Amino acid sequence: MRELTKIHEEVKRCTIDEAIAYYSENNPRGEYVLIVEGAKEVEETEENEWENISIKEHVDKYIAEGMTSKDAIKKGRRRQKSSET
């Protein structure tokens, strides 16, 4: 049942890609509201854990794993450069 003034009211649940495809073929009418779900939480893995720490924390971790300070600094800097690209 619809209100008399809302003849074009429609509820559609779909992904953004599905909405684009649908409205590419069907002209939207009336006003509409989009409700978009936020990004899903990323499971903490060793790889993305490394992305969120500073160079100093990288170096400290490498040293704790047994690397020399010199090698740890080099590896920490390389890791930083690779994340900047």
Order of alpha helices (4+ residues) and beta strands (2+ residues): alpha-alpha-alpha-alpha
